Amino acid sequence: MTRHHMTPDGPVPFSAEEEAERDKAEKIVADEQVELAKTQYQRDRRAEYAKLNQFEMQFDDQRDSTATWVDAINTIKKKFPKP
């Protein structure tokens, strides 16, 4: 599909060079989106980890012989698995 510039006089088709430049730019954006999608789970996990009071959880687990911190981490990892 031919791309156009919008001008006051109406649409003007892109030149071959402009088409090639736009195609290149769109490919760069698409590639960046693919790369971001590959690591989205990391950002999702980080946000969930930040909600935990991990040091206190670890201390309480040590004191009480429980595994609430490990369970919480595993729940987050299960919720946001690696691709």
C-alpha positions, 0 to 999 in steps of 0.5 A: 500500500502506498503511503502518502503525505497529507498536504493542504492540497491533498495527499502526496505519495511517498517517493521510493526513498521515503518508502524505503526509509519508512519501511526501515524505521518500522522494522526497527520499531517492530524489532524493538517491540519483539525484544521488549516482549521477550523481557516483559516477564522481568519487569512484571516480576520486578514490580511484584517483588517490590511489593514484598517486604522480603528481608522481613519475610526471610527473617520471619521464615528463619525464626519460625521455620516457615517458607512464606518468602520462597512461596511468595517468590515462586508464586510470582515466578509462576504468575510471570513465567519466562517465555 
